[in-house]
Amino acid sequence: HIVVEAEANEAYKLIKRLCKKHPQDFEQDPLWYWAAICSLTDSDIGAGPRKGHIKAVSPDMQRKLLCLYHEPISTPSKSA
């Protein structure tokens, strides 16, 4: 699963505008938010008004992507 900037996609353009207009709320580069949006399933996206096209991932792919996340680490392990 590879996510790249989608300059022609209206949803990506909206994320870029939001990041530029509200930098205090969107501290990361737009690509990070786009990567999160591109990891949603059909049920996450749901129905309703949309800007641009968001290609949904399968629940299995989302599960695998979520395995990459972990809570912030505050203390090193004994092996460190």
SULWO-V935845 format. One record per residue. N is the residue number from 1. RES is the residue in three letters. SS is DSSP state (@ for helix, = for strand, . for the rest). PHI is phi in whole degrees, 0 to 359 (* if undefined). NEAR is the number of other ideal C-beta (glycine too) atoms within 10 Angstrom. Layout:
BEGIN
n = [N,N]
res = [RES,RES]
ss = [SS,SS]
phi = [PHI,PHI]
near = [NEAR,NEAR]
END
This chain:
BEGIN
n = [1,2,3,4,5,6,7,8,9,10,11,12,13,14,15,16,17,18,19,20,21,22,23,24,25,26,27,28,29,30,31,32,33,34,35,36,37,38,39,40,41,42,43,44,45,46,47,48,49,50,51,52,53,54,55,56,57,58,59,60,61,62,63,64,65,66,67,68,69,70,71,72,73,74,75,76,77,78,79,80]
res = [HIS,ILE,VAL,VAL,GLU,ALA,GLU,ALA,ASN,GLU,ALA,TYR,LYS,LEU,ILE,LYS,ARG,LEU,CYS,LYS,LYS,HIS,PRO,GLN,ASP,PHE,GLU,GLN,ASP,PRO,LEU,TRP,TYR,TRP,ALA,ALA,ILE,CYS,SER,LEU,THR,ASP,SER,ASP,ILE,GLY,ALA,GLY,PRO,ARG,LYS,GLY,HIS,ILE,LYS,ALA,VAL,SER,PRO,ASP,MET,GLN,ARG,LYS,LEU,LEU,CYS,LEU,TYR,HIS,GLU,PRO,ILE,SER,THR,PRO,SER,LYS,SER,ALA]
ss = [.,.,.,.,.,.,.,.,.,@,@,@,@,@,@,@,@,@,@,@,@,.,.,.,.,.,.,.,.,@,@,@,@,@,@,@,@,.,.,.,.,@,@,@,@,.,.,.,.,.,.,.,.,.,.,.,.,.,@,@,@,@,@,@,@,@,.,.,.,.,.,.,.,.,.,.,.,.,.,.]
phi = [*,244,245,232,302,237,303,272,270,297,294,294,300,295,300,299,296,298,296,288,284,232,297,289,264,243,280,265,293,306,298,295,290,296,299,295,299,283,253,273,269,304,291,292,288,68,255,122,295,220,246,74,238,243,278,284,257,287,303,295,296,297,301,294,296,293,294,282,274,212,295,302,262,251,227,288,286,297,288,282]
near = [11,5,14,10,12,19,8,9,17,12,15,23,15,15,23,17,11,14,19,10,9,10,9,5,8,16,9,10,13,18,17,14,16,21,16,13,20,20,18,15,15,12,9,13,13,9,6,5,4,12,12,14,11,18,10,15,18,11,12,9,13,17,11,13,16,9,8,7,6,6,5,4,8,5,6,7,6,5,4,6]
END
